[in-house]
Amino acid sequence: MKQFSEHIKHGLVWLPELGMGRYPVPKDRPYDQDYFARYQQLADTELGHELTASRIRLVARHYSGTVVDVGIGAGQFVEARPDTKGYDVNPAGVEWLKKRGAWANLYRDRYPALTFWDSLEHIDRPDVAVGHAEKWVFVSVPIFSGAEHILQSRHFRKDEHIWYWTHEGLVGWFEKQGFALMEANRVETQLGREGIGSYAFARVE
């Protein structure tokens, strides 16, 4: 029993009935200038440009107007899409946003639309974060078939990724937050990113 209780505290917990799992990532996370610089390099590649363009198209199919990008990576989506601001916890990202007058305090206000490109799985309380969206949430996130898939995946990152979902689990989780699925695709996987799903969710009135 001790082994079981210790694993719950320190290991992956997977709930198949919810299609959802959690890993207790340490509080000390690798978000610094080096992390920001690495994502700048990744963004400035052919794949990086294609991903940004596909994300802009996903949003445009459903919504036009102000967007807040939560977890900006290297800021490529904020730079590429007009009327876009950003929120980040990486001090380098915060500084980058404030220099451009593009900083938005996610947890102070509510916004018409939020984007979470490779970031929802990093957030301790994603329910609180998406609760600040008035109308739309757009997401790209690793999608899994179950616990064994997670353990074998390159997306099982013990220093960053807290949350893990199946497709059905993610859709069900968003329904519990008050959002309906409007679009799901695997464009990012088709572009070359293993196991990534992209989604558009609309708040149910």
Rosetta constraint file for C-alpha pairs under 8 A:
AtomPair CA 1 CA 5 HARMONIC 6.22 0.50
AtomPair CA 2 CA 6 HARMONIC 6.00 0.50
AtomPair CA 3 CA 7 HARMONIC 6.15 0.50
AtomPair CA 4 CA 8 HARMONIC 6.45 0.50
AtomPair CA 5 CA 9 HARMONIC 6.67 0.50
AtomPair CA 6 CA 10 HARMONIC 6.27 0.50
AtomPair CA 6 CA 11 HARMONIC 7.94 0.50
AtomPair CA 7 CA 11 HARMONIC 4.80 0.50
AtomPair CA 7 CA 12 HARMONIC 7.47 0.50
AtomPair CA 8 CA 12 HARMONIC 7.10 0.50
AtomPair CA 8 CA 13 HARMONIC 6.23 0.50
AtomPair CA 9 CA 24 HARMONIC 7.01 0.50
AtomPair CA 10 CA 23 HARMONIC 7.42 0.50
AtomPair CA 10 CA 24 HARMONIC 5.96 0.50
AtomPair CA 11 CA 23 HARMONIC 5.94 0.50
AtomPair CA 11 CA 24 HARMONIC 6.71 0.50
AtomPair CA 12 CA 21 HARMONIC 6.93 0.50
AtomPair CA 12 CA 22 HARMONIC 5.79 0.50
AtomPair CA 12 CA 23 HARMONIC 4.55 0.50
AtomPair CA 12 CA 24 HARMONIC 7.33 0.50
AtomPair CA 13 CA 21 HARMONIC 5.43 0.50
AtomPair CA 13 CA 22 HARMONIC 5.38 0.50
AtomPair CA 13 CA 23 HARMONIC 6.44 0.50
AtomPair CA 14 CA 19 HARMONIC 7.69 0.50
AtomPair CA 14 CA 20 HARMONIC 6.06 0.50
AtomPair CA 14 CA 21 HARMONIC 4.11 0.50
AtomPair CA 14 CA 22 HARMONIC 6.59 0.50
AtomPair CA 14 CA 146 HARMONIC 7.87 0.50
AtomPair CA 14 CA 147 HARMONIC 6.12 0.50
AtomPair CA 15 CA 19 HARMONIC 6.04 0.50
AtomPair CA 15 CA 20 HARMONIC 5.56 0.50
AtomPair CA 15 CA 21 HARMONIC 5.88 0.50
AtomPair CA 16 CA 20 HARMONIC 6.59 0.50
AtomPair CA 16 CA 146 HARMONIC 7.17 0.50
AtomPair CA 18 CA 169 HARMONIC 5.58 0.50
AtomPair CA 18 CA 172 HARMONIC 7.77 0.50
AtomPair CA 19 CA 146 HARMONIC 7.35 0.50
AtomPair CA 19 CA 165 HARMONIC 5.64 0.50
AtomPair CA 19 CA 166 HARMONIC 5.18 0.50
AtomPair CA 19 CA 167 HARMONIC 7.82 0.50
AtomPair CA 19 CA 168 HARMONIC 6.56 0.50
AtomPair CA 19 CA 169 HARMONIC 4.10 0.50
AtomPair CA 19 CA 170 HARMONIC 7.43 0.50
AtomPair CA 20 CA 163 HARMONIC 7.31 0.50
AtomPair CA 20 CA 164 HARMONIC 5.54 0.50
AtomPair CA 20 CA 165 HARMONIC 4.47 0.50
AtomPair CA 20 CA 166 HARMONIC 6.53 0.50
AtomPair CA 20 CA 169 HARMONIC 5.68 0.50
AtomPair CA 20 CA 170 HARMONIC 7.48 0.50
AtomPair CA 21 CA 147 HARMONIC 7.86 0.50
AtomPair CA 21 CA 163 HARMONIC 5.77 0.50
AtomPair CA 21 CA 164 HARMONIC 4.88 0.50
AtomPair CA 21 CA 165 HARMONIC 6.41 0.50
AtomPair CA 22 CA 162 HARMONIC 5.40 0.50
AtomPair CA 22 CA 163 HARMONIC 4.71 0.50
AtomPair CA 22 CA 164 HARMONIC 6.20 0.50
AtomPair CA 23 CA 158 HARMONIC 7.15 0.50
AtomPair CA 23 CA 161 HARMONIC 7.18 0.50
AtomPair CA 23 CA 162 HARMONIC 4.83 0.50
AtomPair CA 23 CA 163 HARMONIC 6.53 0.50
AtomPair CA 24 CA 158 HARMONIC 7.92 0.50
AtomPair CA 24 CA 162 HARMONIC 6.19 0.50
AtomPair CA 25 CA 158 HARMONIC 5.87 0.50
AtomPair CA 25 CA 159 HARMONIC 5.48 0.50
AtomPair CA 25 CA 160 HARMONIC 6.23 0.50
AtomPair CA 25 CA 161 HARMONIC 6.89 0.50
AtomPair CA 25 CA 162 HARMONIC 5.81 0.50
AtomPair CA 26 CA 159 HARMONIC 6.52 0.50
AtomPair CA 29 CA 159 HARMONIC 6.21 0.50
AtomPair CA 29 CA 160 HARMONIC 6.63 0.50
AtomPair CA 30 CA 35 HARMONIC 6.82 0.50
AtomPair CA 30 CA 159 HARMONIC 7.35 0.50
AtomPair CA 30 CA 160 HARMONIC 7.66 0.50
AtomPair CA 31 CA 35 HARMONIC 5.64 0.50
AtomPair CA 31 CA 36 HARMONIC 7.40 0.50
AtomPair CA 31 CA 89 HARMONIC 7.61 0.50
AtomPair CA 31 CA 90 HARMONIC 5.01 0.50
AtomPair CA 31 CA 91 HARMONIC 7.61 0.50
AtomPair CA 32 CA 36 HARMONIC 6.36 0.50
AtomPair CA 32 CA 90 HARMONIC 5.76 0.50
AtomPair CA 32 CA 91 HARMONIC 6.42 0.50
AtomPair CA 32 CA 92 HARMONIC 6.07 0.50
AtomPair CA 33 CA 37 HARMONIC 6.08 0.50
AtomPair CA 33 CA 90 HARMONIC 7.95 0.50
AtomPair CA 33 CA 91 HARMONIC 7.61 0.50
AtomPair CA 33 CA 92 HARMONIC 5.29 0.50
AtomPair CA 34 CA 38 HARMONIC 6.12 0.50
AtomPair CA 35 CA 39 HARMONIC 6.50 0.50
AtomPair CA 36 CA 40 HARMONIC 6.30 0.50
AtomPair CA 36 CA 73 HARMONIC 6.59 0.50
AtomPair CA 36 CA 74 HARMONIC 5.68 0.50
AtomPair CA 36 CA 90 HARMONIC 7.85 0.50
AtomPair CA 36 CA 92 HARMONIC 6.49 0.50
AtomPair CA 36 CA 93 HARMONIC 6.82 0.50
AtomPair CA 37 CA 41 HARMONIC 6.45 0.50
AtomPair CA 37 CA 74 HARMONIC 7.24 0.50
AtomPair CA 38 CA 42 HARMONIC 6.44 0.50
AtomPair CA 39 CA 43 HARMONIC 5.94 0.50
AtomPair CA 39 CA 73 HARMONIC 5.89 0.50
AtomPair CA 39 CA 74 HARMONIC 5.23 0.50
AtomPair CA 40 CA 44 HARMONIC 6.27 0.50
AtomPair CA 40 CA 73 HARMONIC 7.67 0.50
AtomPair CA 40 CA 74 HARMONIC 4.90 0.50
AtomPair CA 40 CA 75 HARMONIC 8.00 0.50
AtomPair CA 40 CA 76 HARMONIC 7.97 0.50
AtomPair CA 41 CA 45 HARMONIC 7.13 0.50
AtomPair CA 42 CA 48 HARMONIC 5.99 0.50
AtomPair CA 43 CA 47 HARMONIC 7.64 0.50
AtomPair CA 43 CA 48 HARMONIC 4.22 0.50
AtomPair CA 43 CA 49 HARMONIC 6.41 0.50
AtomPair CA 43 CA 74 HARMONIC 6.99 0.50
AtomPair CA 43 CA 76 HARMONIC 6.65 0.50
AtomPair CA 44 CA 48 HARMONIC 5.84 0.50
AtomPair CA 44 CA 49 HARMONIC 6.61 0.50
AtomPair CA 45 CA 49 HARMONIC 6.18 0.50
AtomPair CA 46 CA 50 HARMONIC 6.24 0.50
AtomPair CA 47 CA 51 HARMONIC 6.10 0.50
AtomPair CA 47 CA 191 HARMONIC 7.19 0.50
AtomPair CA 47 CA 192 HARMONIC 7.83 0.50
AtomPair CA 48 CA 52 HARMONIC 6.31 0.50
AtomPair CA 49 CA 53 HARMONIC 6.20 0.50
AtomPair CA 50 CA 54 HARMONIC 6.12 0.50
AtomPair CA 50 CA 191 HARMONIC 7.70 0.50
AtomPair CA 51 CA 55 HARMONIC 6.22 0.50
AtomPair CA 51 CA 188 HARMONIC 6.59 0.50
AtomPair CA 51 CA 191 HARMONIC 7.67 0.50
AtomPair CA 52 CA 56 HARMONIC 6.26 0.50
AtomPair CA 52 CA 76 HARMONIC 7.02 0.50
AtomPair CA 52 CA 77 HARMONIC 5.97 0.50
AtomPair CA 52 CA 80 HARMONIC 7.67 0.50
AtomPair CA 53 CA 57 HARMONIC 6.25 0.50
AtomPair CA 54 CA 58 HARMONIC 6.18 0.50
AtomPair CA 54 CA 187 HARMONIC 7.53 0.50
AtomPair CA 54 CA 188 HARMONIC 7.81 0.50
AtomPair CA 55 CA 59 HARMONIC 6.38 0.50
AtomPair CA 56 CA 60 HARMONIC 6.15 0.50
AtomPair CA 56 CA 77 HARMONIC 7.66 0.50
AtomPair CA 56 CA 81 HARMONIC 6.82 0.50
AtomPair CA 57 CA 61 HARMONIC 6.19 0.50
AtomPair CA 58 CA 62 HARMONIC 7.17 0.50
AtomPair CA 58 CA 200 HARMONIC 7.58 0.50
AtomPair CA 59 CA 63 HARMONIC 5.75 0.50
AtomPair CA 59 CA 64 HARMONIC 7.44 0.50
AtomPair CA 59 CA 138 HARMONIC 7.02 0.50
AtomPair CA 59 CA 200 HARMONIC 7.62 0.50
AtomPair CA 60 CA 64 HARMONIC 5.98 0.50
AtomPair CA 62 CA 200 HARMONIC 7.87 0.50
AtomPair CA 63 CA 136 HARMONIC 7.92 0.50
AtomPair CA 65 CA 83 HARMONIC 6.52 0.50
AtomPair CA 65 CA 112 HARMONIC 7.94 0.50
AtomPair CA 66 CA 83 HARMONIC 5.10 0.50
AtomPair CA 66 CA 84 HARMONIC 5.78 0.50
AtomPair CA 66 CA 85 HARMONIC 7.79 0.50
AtomPair CA 66 CA 111 HARMONIC 7.76 0.50
AtomPair CA 66 CA 112 HARMONIC 6.66 0.50
AtomPair CA 66 CA 113 HARMONIC 6.78 0.50
AtomPair CA 67 CA 83 HARMONIC 6.61 0.50
AtomPair CA 67 CA 84 HARMONIC 4.84 0.50
AtomPair CA 67 CA 85 HARMONIC 6.34 0.50
AtomPair CA 67 CA 111 HARMONIC 7.31 0.50
AtomPair CA 67 CA 112 HARMONIC 6.82 0.50
AtomPair CA 67 CA 113 HARMONIC 4.97 0.50
AtomPair CA 67 CA 114 HARMONIC 5.61 0.50
AtomPair CA 67 CA 115 HARMONIC 7.10 0.50
AtomPair CA 68 CA 84 HARMONIC 5.74 0.50
AtomPair CA 68 CA 85 HARMONIC 4.80 0.50
AtomPair CA 68 CA 86 HARMONIC 4.97 0.50
AtomPair CA 68 CA 87 HARMONIC 6.95 0.50
AtomPair CA 68 CA 104 HARMONIC 7.03 0.50
AtomPair CA 68 CA 106 HARMONIC 7.92 0.50
AtomPair CA 68 CA 111 HARMONIC 7.17 0.50
AtomPair CA 68 CA 113 HARMONIC 6.46 0.50
AtomPair CA 68 CA 114 HARMONIC 4.92 0.50
AtomPair CA 68 CA 115 HARMONIC 6.30 0.50
AtomPair CA 69 CA 77 HARMONIC 7.49 0.50
AtomPair CA 69 CA 78 HARMONIC 6.87 0.50
AtomPair CA 69 CA 84 HARMONIC 7.06 0.50
AtomPair CA 69 CA 85 HARMONIC 6.21 0.50
AtomPair CA 69 CA 86 HARMONIC 4.53 0.50
AtomPair CA 69 CA 87 HARMONIC 6.21 0.50
AtomPair CA 69 CA 114 HARMONIC 5.82 0.50
AtomPair CA 69 CA 115 HARMONIC 4.71 0.50
AtomPair CA 69 CA 116 HARMONIC 6.28 0.50
AtomPair CA 69 CA 117 HARMONIC 7.75 0.50
AtomPair CA 70 CA 86 HARMONIC 5.84 0.50
AtomPair CA 70 CA 87 HARMONIC 4.87 0.50
AtomPair CA 70 CA 88 HARMONIC 6.14 0.50
AtomPair CA 70 CA 106 HARMONIC 7.75 0.50
AtomPair CA 70 CA 114 HARMONIC 6.78 0.50
AtomPair CA 70 CA 115 HARMONIC 5.88 0.50
AtomPair CA 70 CA 116 HARMONIC 5.32 0.50
AtomPair CA 70 CA 117 HARMONIC 7.57 0.50
AtomPair CA 70 CA 119 HARMONIC 6.99 0.50
AtomPair CA 71 CA 86 HARMONIC 7.33 0.50
AtomPair CA 71 CA 87 HARMONIC 5.95 0.50
AtomPair CA 71 CA 88 HARMONIC 4.75 0.50
AtomPair CA 71 CA 89 HARMONIC 7.35 0.50
AtomPair CA 71 CA 116 HARMONIC 6.62 0.50
AtomPair CA 71 CA 117 HARMONIC 7.22 0.50
AtomPair CA 71 CA 118 HARMONIC 7.79 0.50
AtomPair CA 71 CA 119 HARMONIC 5.50 0.50
AtomPair CA 72 CA 76 HARMONIC 7.39 0.50
AtomPair CA 72 CA 77 HARMONIC 7.25 0.50
AtomPair CA 72 CA 78 HARMONIC 7.34 0.50
AtomPair CA 72 CA 86 HARMONIC 6.30 0.50
AtomPair CA 72 CA 87 HARMONIC 6.75 0.50
AtomPair CA 72 CA 88 HARMONIC 6.21 0.50
AtomPair CA 72 CA 93 HARMONIC 7.06 0.50
AtomPair CA 72 CA 117 HARMONIC 7.69 0.50
AtomPair CA 73 CA 93 HARMONIC 7.57 0.50
AtomPair CA 74 CA 93 HARMONIC 7.12 0.50
AtomPair CA 75 CA 79 HARMONIC 6.17 0.50
AtomPair CA 75 CA 86 HARMONIC 7.93 0.50
AtomPair CA 75 CA 93 HARMONIC 7.48 0.50
AtomPair CA 75 CA 96 HARMONIC 7.92 0.50
AtomPair CA 75 CA 97 HARMONIC 7.85 0.50
AtomPair CA 76 CA 80 HARMONIC 6.04 0.50
AtomPair CA 77 CA 81 HARMONIC 5.98 0.50
AtomPair CA 77 CA 84 HARMONIC 7.97 0.50
AtomPair CA 78 CA 82 HARMONIC 7.51 0.50
AtomPair CA 78 CA 84 HARMONIC 5.33 0.50
AtomPair CA 78 CA 85 HARMONIC 5.98 0.50
AtomPair CA 78 CA 86 HARMONIC 6.60 0.50
AtomPair CA 78 CA 102 HARMONIC 7.99 0.50
AtomPair CA 79 CA 84 HARMONIC 7.83 0.50
AtomPair CA 84 CA 102 HARMONIC 7.40 0.50
AtomPair CA 85 CA 97 HARMONIC 7.79 0.50
AtomPair CA 85 CA 102 HARMONIC 4.60 0.50
AtomPair CA 85 CA 103 HARMONIC 5.85 0.50
AtomPair CA 85 CA 104 HARMONIC 6.07 0.50
AtomPair CA 86 CA 97 HARMONIC 6.71 0.50
AtomPair CA 86 CA 102 HARMONIC 6.07 0.50
AtomPair CA 86 CA 103 HARMONIC 5.35 0.50
AtomPair CA 86 CA 104 HARMONIC 5.56 0.50
AtomPair CA 87 CA 94 HARMONIC 7.12 0.50
AtomPair CA 87 CA 97 HARMONIC 7.88 0.50
AtomPair CA 87 CA 103 HARMONIC 6.12 0.50
AtomPair CA 87 CA 104 HARMONIC 5.52 0.50
AtomPair CA 87 CA 105 HARMONIC 6.34 0.50
AtomPair CA 87 CA 106 HARMONIC 6.19 0.50
AtomPair CA 88 CA 93 HARMONIC 5.98 0.50
AtomPair CA 88 CA 94 HARMONIC 5.84 0.50
AtomPair CA 89 CA 93 HARMONIC 7.22 0.50
AtomPair CA 89 CA 94 HARMONIC 6.80 0.50
AtomPair CA 90 CA 94 HARMONIC 6.21 0.50
AtomPair CA 91 CA 95 HARMONIC 6.11 0.50
AtomPair CA 92 CA 96 HARMONIC 6.19 0.50
AtomPair CA 93 CA 97 HARMONIC 6.19 0.50
AtomPair CA 94 CA 98 HARMONIC 6.16 0.50
AtomPair CA 94 CA 103 HARMONIC 7.07 0.50
AtomPair CA 95 CA 99 HARMONIC 6.12 0.50
AtomPair CA 96 CA 100 HARMONIC 6.67 0.50
AtomPair CA 97 CA 101 HARMONIC 6.21 0.50
AtomPair CA 97 CA 102 HARMONIC 4.91 0.50
AtomPair CA 97 CA 103 HARMONIC 4.95 0.50
AtomPair CA 98 CA 102 HARMONIC 5.85 0.50
AtomPair CA 98 CA 103 HARMONIC 5.20 0.50
AtomPair CA 105 CA 109 HARMONIC 6.72 0.50
AtomPair CA 106 CA 110 HARMONIC 7.16 0.50
AtomPair CA 106 CA 129 HARMONIC 7.39 0.50
AtomPair CA 106 CA 132 HARMONIC 7.03 0.50
AtomPair CA 107 CA 129 HARMONIC 7.14 0.50
AtomPair CA 107 CA 132 HARMONIC 7.04 0.50
AtomPair CA 109 CA 132 HARMONIC 6.84 0.50
AtomPair CA 110 CA 132 HARMONIC 4.49 0.50
AtomPair CA 110 CA 133 HARMONIC 5.81 0.50
AtomPair CA 110 CA 134 HARMONIC 6.38 0.50
AtomPair CA 111 CA 132 HARMONIC 6.21 0.50
AtomPair CA 111 CA 133 HARMONIC 5.20 0.50
AtomPair CA 111 CA 134 HARMONIC 5.70 0.50
AtomPair CA 111 CA 135 HARMONIC 7.97 0.50
AtomPair CA 112 CA 133 HARMONIC 5.72 0.50
AtomPair CA 112 CA 134 HARMONIC 4.73 0.50
AtomPair CA 112 CA 135 HARMONIC 5.20 0.50
AtomPair CA 112 CA 136 HARMONIC 6.46 0.50
AtomPair CA 113 CA 133 HARMONIC 5.48 0.50
AtomPair CA 113 CA 134 HARMONIC 6.56 0.50
AtomPair CA 113 CA 135 HARMONIC 5.82 0.50
AtomPair CA 113 CA 136 HARMONIC 4.51 0.50
AtomPair CA 113 CA 137 HARMONIC 5.72 0.50
AtomPair CA 113 CA 138 HARMONIC 7.83 0.50
AtomPair CA 114 CA 130 HARMONIC 7.47 0.50
AtomPair CA 114 CA 133 HARMONIC 5.91 0.50
AtomPair CA 114 CA 136 HARMONIC 6.35 0.50
AtomPair CA 114 CA 137 HARMONIC 4.92 0.50
AtomPair CA 114 CA 138 HARMONIC 6.36 0.50
AtomPair CA 115 CA 137 HARMONIC 5.72 0.50
AtomPair CA 115 CA 138 HARMONIC 4.63 0.50
AtomPair CA 115 CA 139 HARMONIC 5.89 0.50
AtomPair CA 116 CA 120 HARMONIC 5.62 0.50
AtomPair CA 116 CA 137 HARMONIC 7.59 0.50
AtomPair CA 116 CA 138 HARMONIC 6.11 0.50
AtomPair CA 116 CA 139 HARMONIC 4.74 0.50
AtomPair CA 116 CA 140 HARMONIC 6.45 0.50
AtomPair CA 117 CA 138 HARMONIC 7.72 0.50
AtomPair CA 117 CA 139 HARMONIC 5.53 0.50
AtomPair CA 117 CA 140 HARMONIC 4.83 0.50
AtomPair CA 117 CA 141 HARMONIC 7.04 0.50
AtomPair CA 118 CA 139 HARMONIC 7.42 0.50
AtomPair CA 118 CA 140 HARMONIC 5.46 0.50
AtomPair CA 118 CA 141 HARMONIC 5.34 0.50
AtomPair CA 118 CA 142 HARMONIC 7.84 0.50
AtomPair CA 119 CA 123 HARMONIC 6.92 0.50
AtomPair CA 119 CA 140 HARMONIC 7.91 0.50
AtomPair CA 119 CA 141 HARMONIC 7.49 0.50
AtomPair CA 120 CA 126 HARMONIC 6.27 0.50
AtomPair CA 120 CA 139 HARMONIC 7.44 0.50
AtomPair CA 120 CA 141 HARMONIC 7.15 0.50
AtomPair CA 120 CA 163 HARMONIC 7.87 0.50
AtomPair CA 121 CA 126 HARMONIC 7.78 0.50
AtomPair CA 121 CA 141 HARMONIC 7.09 0.50
AtomPair CA 121 CA 161 HARMONIC 5.35 0.50
AtomPair CA 121 CA 162 HARMONIC 5.62 0.50
AtomPair CA 121 CA 163 HARMONIC 4.69 0.50
AtomPair CA 121 CA 164 HARMONIC 6.69 0.50
AtomPair CA 122 CA 160 HARMONIC 5.80 0.50
AtomPair CA 122 CA 161 HARMONIC 4.92 0.50
AtomPair CA 122 CA 162 HARMONIC 5.56 0.50
AtomPair CA 122 CA 163 HARMONIC 7.00 0.50
AtomPair CA 123 CA 162 HARMONIC 7.06 0.50
AtomPair CA 124 CA 162 HARMONIC 7.01 0.50
AtomPair CA 125 CA 129 HARMONIC 6.59 0.50
AtomPair CA 126 CA 130 HARMONIC 6.15 0.50
AtomPair CA 127 CA 131 HARMONIC 6.07 0.50
AtomPair CA 127 CA 177 HARMONIC 6.76 0.50
AtomPair CA 128 CA 132 HARMONIC 7.07 0.50
AtomPair CA 129 CA 133 HARMONIC 7.92 0.50
AtomPair CA 130 CA 137 HARMONIC 7.09 0.50
AtomPair CA 130 CA 177 HARMONIC 7.76 0.50
AtomPair CA 131 CA 177 HARMONIC 7.27 0.50
AtomPair CA 133 CA 137 HARMONIC 6.61 0.50
AtomPair CA 134 CA 203 HARMONIC 6.92 0.50
AtomPair CA 135 CA 202 HARMONIC 5.68 0.50
AtomPair CA 135 CA 203 HARMONIC 5.02 0.50
AtomPair CA 136 CA 200 HARMONIC 7.23 0.50
AtomPair CA 136 CA 201 HARMONIC 5.75 0.50
AtomPair CA 136 CA 202 HARMONIC 4.66 0.50
AtomPair CA 136 CA 203 HARMONIC 6.12 0.50
AtomPair CA 137 CA 200 HARMONIC 6.03 0.50
AtomPair CA 137 CA 201 HARMONIC 5.17 0.50
AtomPair CA 137 CA 202 HARMONIC 6.52 0.50
AtomPair CA 138 CA 198 HARMONIC 7.55 0.50
AtomPair CA 138 CA 199 HARMONIC 5.62 0.50
AtomPair CA 138 CA 200 HARMONIC 4.62 0.50
AtomPair CA 138 CA 201 HARMONIC 6.27 0.50
AtomPair CA 139 CA 198 HARMONIC 5.59 0.50
AtomPair CA 139 CA 199 HARMONIC 5.10 0.50
AtomPair CA 139 CA 200 HARMONIC 6.58 0.50
AtomPair CA 140 CA 196 HARMONIC 6.57 0.50
AtomPair CA 140 CA 197 HARMONIC 5.56 0.50
AtomPair CA 140 CA 198 HARMONIC 4.30 0.50
AtomPair CA 140 CA 199 HARMONIC 6.38 0.50
AtomPair CA 141 CA 196 HARMONIC 5.49 0.50
AtomPair CA 141 CA 197 HARMONIC 5.57 0.50
AtomPair CA 141 CA 198 HARMONIC 6.65 0.50
AtomPair CA 142 CA 155 HARMONIC 6.88 0.50
AtomPair CA 142 CA 164 HARMONIC 7.46 0.50
AtomPair CA 142 CA 165 HARMONIC 7.57 0.50
AtomPair CA 142 CA 195 HARMONIC 5.58 0.50
AtomPair CA 142 CA 196 HARMONIC 4.44 0.50
AtomPair CA 142 CA 197 HARMONIC 6.16 0.50
AtomPair CA 143 CA 164 HARMONIC 7.33 0.50
AtomPair CA 143 CA 165 HARMONIC 5.78 0.50
AtomPair CA 143 CA 166 HARMONIC 5.23 0.50
AtomPair CA 143 CA 167 HARMONIC 6.03 0.50
AtomPair CA 143 CA 195 HARMONIC 5.75 0.50
AtomPair CA 143 CA 196 HARMONIC 5.86 0.50
AtomPair CA 143 CA 197 HARMONIC 6.11 0.50
AtomPair CA 144 CA 149 HARMONIC 6.08 0.50
AtomPair CA 144 CA 150 HARMONIC 6.35 0.50
AtomPair CA 144 CA 164 HARMONIC 7.29 0.50
AtomPair CA 144 CA 165 HARMONIC 6.01 0.50
AtomPair CA 144 CA 166 HARMONIC 4.76 0.50
AtomPair CA 144 CA 167 HARMONIC 7.29 0.50
AtomPair CA 144 CA 195 HARMONIC 7.34 0.50
AtomPair CA 145 CA 149 HARMONIC 6.01 0.50
AtomPair CA 145 CA 150 HARMONIC 7.93 0.50
AtomPair CA 145 CA 166 HARMONIC 5.62 0.50
AtomPair CA 146 CA 150 HARMONIC 6.53 0.50
AtomPair CA 146 CA 166 HARMONIC 6.91 0.50
AtomPair CA 147 CA 151 HARMONIC 6.37 0.50
AtomPair CA 148 CA 152 HARMONIC 6.35 0.50
AtomPair CA 149 CA 153 HARMONIC 6.03 0.50
AtomPair CA 150 CA 155 HARMONIC 7.26 0.50
AtomPair CA 150 CA 156 HARMONIC 5.83 0.50
AtomPair CA 150 CA 164 HARMONIC 7.76 0.50
AtomPair CA 151 CA 156 HARMONIC 6.26 0.50
AtomPair CA 152 CA 156 HARMONIC 7.52 0.50
AtomPair CA 155 CA 161 HARMONIC 7.74 0.50
AtomPair CA 156 CA 161 HARMONIC 6.81 0.50
AtomPair CA 157 CA 161 HARMONIC 5.31 0.50
AtomPair CA 158 CA 162 HARMONIC 7.71 0.50
AtomPair CA 165 CA 169 HARMONIC 5.41 0.50
AtomPair CA 165 CA 170 HARMONIC 5.50 0.50
AtomPair CA 166 CA 170 HARMONIC 6.09 0.50
AtomPair CA 167 CA 171 HARMONIC 6.33 0.50
AtomPair CA 167 CA 197 HARMONIC 7.97 0.50
AtomPair CA 168 CA 172 HARMONIC 6.00 0.50
AtomPair CA 169 CA 173 HARMONIC 5.97 0.50
AtomPair CA 170 CA 174 HARMONIC 6.23 0.50
AtomPair CA 171 CA 175 HARMONIC 6.25 0.50
AtomPair CA 171 CA 180 HARMONIC 7.72 0.50
AtomPair CA 171 CA 181 HARMONIC 6.59 0.50
AtomPair CA 172 CA 176 HARMONIC 6.40 0.50
AtomPair CA 173 CA 177 HARMONIC 6.58 0.50
AtomPair CA 174 CA 178 HARMONIC 6.38 0.50
AtomPair CA 174 CA 179 HARMONIC 5.28 0.50
AtomPair CA 174 CA 180 HARMONIC 6.97 0.50
AtomPair CA 174 CA 181 HARMONIC 7.98 0.50
AtomPair CA 174 CA 201 HARMONIC 7.66 0.50
AtomPair CA 175 CA 179 HARMONIC 4.88 0.50
AtomPair CA 175 CA 180 HARMONIC 5.79 0.50
AtomPair CA 178 CA 203 HARMONIC 5.76 0.50
AtomPair CA 178 CA 204 HARMONIC 5.76 0.50
AtomPair CA 179 CA 201 HARMONIC 5.69 0.50
AtomPair CA 179 CA 202 HARMONIC 5.19 0.50
AtomPair CA 179 CA 203 HARMONIC 4.22 0.50
AtomPair CA 179 CA 204 HARMONIC 5.40 0.50
AtomPair CA 180 CA 201 HARMONIC 5.37 0.50
AtomPair CA 180 CA 202 HARMONIC 5.33 0.50
AtomPair CA 180 CA 203 HARMONIC 6.28 0.50
AtomPair CA 180 CA 204 HARMONIC 6.29 0.50
AtomPair CA 181 CA 199 HARMONIC 7.42 0.50
AtomPair CA 181 CA 200 HARMONIC 6.22 0.50
AtomPair CA 181 CA 201 HARMONIC 4.64 0.50
AtomPair CA 181 CA 202 HARMONIC 6.60 0.50
AtomPair CA 182 CA 199 HARMONIC 7.57 0.50
AtomPair CA 182 CA 200 HARMONIC 5.39 0.50
AtomPair CA 182 CA 201 HARMONIC 5.41 0.50
AtomPair CA 182 CA 202 HARMONIC 6.57 0.50
AtomPair CA 183 CA 199 HARMONIC 5.50 0.50
AtomPair CA 183 CA 200 HARMONIC 5.03 0.50
AtomPair CA 183 CA 201 HARMONIC 7.17 0.50
AtomPair CA 184 CA 197 HARMONIC 7.00 0.50
AtomPair CA 184 CA 198 HARMONIC 5.67 0.50
AtomPair CA 184 CA 199 HARMONIC 4.54 0.50
AtomPair CA 184 CA 200 HARMONIC 6.64 0.50
AtomPair CA 185 CA 197 HARMONIC 5.98 0.50
AtomPair CA 185 CA 198 HARMONIC 5.34 0.50
AtomPair CA 185 CA 199 HARMONIC 6.63 0.50
AtomPair CA 186 CA 190 HARMONIC 6.28 0.50
AtomPair CA 186 CA 196 HARMONIC 6.43 0.50
AtomPair CA 186 CA 197 HARMONIC 4.98 0.50
AtomPair CA 186 CA 198 HARMONIC 6.14 0.50
AtomPair CA 187 CA 191 HARMONIC 6.21 0.50
AtomPair CA 187 CA 197 HARMONIC 7.50 0.50
AtomPair CA 187 CA 198 HARMONIC 7.23 0.50
AtomPair CA 188 CA 192 HARMONIC 6.48 0.50
AtomPair CA 188 CA 193 HARMONIC 5.62 0.50
AtomPair CA 188 CA 196 HARMONIC 6.02 0.50
AtomPair CA 188 CA 197 HARMONIC 6.94 0.50
AtomPair CA 188 CA 198 HARMONIC 7.28 0.50
AtomPair CA 189 CA 193 HARMONIC 4.46 0.50
AtomPair CA 189 CA 194 HARMONIC 5.30 0.50
AtomPair CA 189 CA 195 HARMONIC 5.82 0.50
AtomPair CA 189 CA 196 HARMONIC 5.38 0.50
AtomPair CA 189 CA 197 HARMONIC 7.20 0.50
